[in-house]
Amino acid sequence: MRIFIAIDIPEALKKEIGKVQLELRNTGADVRWVRPECLHLTLKFLGEIKPEELASISQRLRDSIRDINPFRFSINSLGAFPRPNTPRVVWVGVTPEQESLNELNKRIEDTLVPLGFSKEDRPFTPHLTIGRLRSGSYREKLSKKIDELKDISIGKVEVKKILIMESHLSPHGARYECKEEIELQG
């Protein structure tokens, strides 16, 4: 099983992000766009696990995040990695309204280390990947459009739970299946 931990995005906001993708798509850049229905905020990618490991992962996460209160974040910027003028990954940015998102990420990281999952080397940079460049075609045009739209405001997300998701890869793109929902009960 190919597993990751995520926060889902409401359908209305996924549609708004789809509109942004359409504007970017009109640049003609060679980008593989993430289907709006697949958009999510990844908190931790675990990779391949054995099915029998899922219950232990789920229980440890439940115990670890039980006291975190529901919280909100805004989706309110557009950018690219590694830099907007040389995009390889196009993203919409996430701005937490309080430290809860960072605390949630830290607890997930700390909780999974005893189960053999390494902590991320890079600092947590919350974002939603909306596309990946396949080639340099029309890259400059895409960069210009990203710069024009960099201060977009998509909306707010109320986080009441996290999801343990399974990723099924295919030539037509990834398909995600929710394996567990873990409520924030603080």
Secondary structure, 3 states (H helix, E strand, C coil): CEEEEEEECCHHHHHHHHHHHHHHHCCCCCEEECCHHHCEEEEEEEEECCHHHHHHHHHHHHHHHCCCCCEEEEEEEEEEEEECCEEEEEEEEEEECCCHHHHHHHHHHHHHHHHCCCCCCCCCCCEEEEEEECCCCCHHHHHHHHHHHCCCCCEEEEECEEEEEEEECCCCCCEEEEEEEEECCC
